[in-house]
Amino acid sequence: MASYLLIIFAALGAGLINSVAGGGSFLTFPALVFTGVPSIIANASSSLALIPASAASAWTYREDFHKSEGLPIKAMLLVSIAGGIGGALLLLYTPQKSFDALIPWLMLASTLLFTFGPRLSPILNRAFRIGPATVIVVQFIVAFYGGYFGGAVGIVMLATWSLFGLTDIHAMNANKTVLVLTMNVVAVVLFIGARKIWWPQTLAMLFAAVIGGYVGARSAKKVNPRYVRAAITVVSVSMTVAFFLRHR
């Protein structure tokens, strides 16, 4: 019962913060691992549990989808599907022991991207410009990472698109939400087919995340995203340290 309470509260928090600033997997994935779920199954189950909340966000942004001028959205969708499948297959063929060894480093990379990505993006934007072909290639790499682990994947997308010259944050968020949802859905289909989902925990988290997302969406305008991001950074750093200590 204590384990279920932990993952339910983690999913509630994930739904809340995803609707404001993103980073919900920093709560759901560690919660599953620390309650005894094997890491690969925890990664797959966490991805599935957060899909309905992502779908709700995509629906909220539906009027802004496709508005990013010059972004090759059809090609981006195709490479997101391909990358999501590739990353998921790599995860399924990764030995459990090897993935356990990778987790602290994946968490560290995700934490650094989440924390410093928005600050680095304007600096890189002043120094570099990329074209449509490059943004498609980078999108495939990002989607591959998303299918494999996915922490802070949305931050990387937004940073890449800013180098492409996009500035409309609403349109960027709309396209990001749809593309992240796309790569997660195709990855989860493979996880389900490979029987890498623990359904009782996943369903509990799924419903809690939807409730958290609904509450978060209603209160998002009253909350400063900076404070939410600061809180997520503290949590993600703590979880990263805990995974490094756990693997020693």
C-alpha positions, 0 to 999 in steps of 0.5 A: 500500500505504501508503494502505491501511495508513493507512485500515485502521489508521484503521478499526481505531481507529474501531471501537475508539473507537466501542465506547467513546465514539463519534467514529470518523468523525474517523479514517476520513473524514480518512484517506480524504481524505488518501489521495486519495479525493474528499471526497464519496466519502470521506464516503459510503464512511466512512458505509458502512464504519462501519455493521456496527460500528454494527449490532453496537452496536445488537444489544448494546443490544437489551434497552434499546431502547424503554425511554426513557419518553415518547420517541415512538420510532416518530415518531423512526424516521420522521423519522430516515429522512426526515432521513437521506434529505434530508441524503444527497440534499443531499450528492449535489447539493452540488458537489465544490468547495463541499463541499471548502470546507465540510469545515473548518467541518463538522469544526470544528462536529463537534469543538466538539459532541463536545468540549463537548456533554456539558458543556453538556447538564447546563447546558441541562437545568437551563434548558430543557425541551422537549416531544414535538413539539419533540424530533421536529422537532429529531430531523429536523434532527439526522438531516438533518445525519447524512445529510449529514455526521454528525460527533458526531451521537450527542452532539447526540441525547443532549443533545436527549433530556436536555432532554426529561427522559430520564435512563436513559443505557443506554436513551438510548444504545440508542435513539441507536444504533438511530436513528443506524444507521437514518439512516446506512443510508438515506443509504448506500443512496442513496450506493450508488445514486449510485455514490459508494462506492469499494469497495476502500477501503470494504471494507478499512475495513469489516472493520478497523472490525468487528475494532476494534469487537469488540476495543473491546467486549471491553475497553470496561469496562477503559477510562475513556471520559474518556481516550478522549474526550480522545484523540479531541478531540486528533485531531479538533482536529488534523484540523480544523486540517489541513483549514483549512490544506489549503483555504487 
